[in-house]
Amino acid sequence: MRRTKQEDGFWVAPEVPGLELHQAAYTRWTFPKHSHDVFSLCAYDAGAQSMHLQGQRVLASVGSLLAVS
């Protein structure tokens, strides 16, 4: 899959329109409430992330696969 780089670790694959990819490593980082214009698929290979989705607290850790539209 060819990558087209965007800003700050985000890229899109022209072969899969509407899918965003992001590779990152955060330590004690908080994002403000936000949304995405496209489908996001998150695979966790290290660490964990706690978030609120659709009014519920979700914990994603190593081995988790999270799909957000």
Secondary structure as GFF3:
##gff-version 3
##sequence-region A 1 69
A	DSSP	beta_strand	4	5	.	.	.	ID=ss1
A	DSSP	beta_strand	10	12	.	.	.	ID=ss2
A	DSSP	beta_strand	19	22	.	.	.	ID=ss3
A	DSSP	beta_strand	39	43	.	.	.	ID=ss4
A	DSSP	beta_strand	48	53	.	.	.	ID=ss5
A	DSSP	beta_strand	56	61	.	.	.	ID=ss6
A	DSSP	beta_strand	65	68	.	.	.	ID=ss7
###
